[in-house]
Amino acid sequence: MGGRRAVAGIEVVCGPMFSGKTAELQRRLRRARDDGRTVQACKPLLDDRFAAREIVSHDGGRLRAAPVTAAAEIVPLAEGVDVVGIDEVQFLDPEIVPVAEDLARGGTRVILAGLDRDFRGLPFGPLPALLAVADAVDTLHGVCRRCGGPATMTQRIVDGRPAPFEAPTVLVGGRERYEPRCRACHEPGRPTAGQPTVELSRSRR
Ligand code: ZN
């Protein structure tokens, strides 16, 4: 990359959990900062697994980040900034699409990292639309916990069993864990007859 100029545009880094998305976002933001760019990192306040004001990757890397509760809050944060990075973008509202487009049109490099699919394998929140408007997409793979193949899915396990299909996308509390799996080893669960299956990927709690 060397002295190459930062390209204004929308970059999406997606994949399942444990595929290194956050580490890749951190790497791009640090490199931009090392190149003398001004950088602003953000993340939805919803995700407080590790720390509210930092982006923390599973390998322990940390980067200061502004917590936001709505995509519109990113606009003032991005003022006068060369590069904006957003982690866990799947939790943001659909307004993130025009926000990212406006920033990119104004000359800002926008890097969005997040889960492209929820634990059922369904498109997650605004990711489908962001993938469609992105100038560059990188889909990362994890390692399937079952067979060691490339993992593209996230398996949710609650009390030792695959989570039921109807479980809310974001569980608060509960004895749950996640593991990366390939499509063949992924157990998405089945919708119960009569249960609505739309809007599931949007459900938030
Ligand atoms: Zn597998």
Residues whose N, C-alpha, C, O or C-beta is under 5 A from the ligand:
A	BS01	ZN	C144 R146 C147 G148 G149 C182 C185
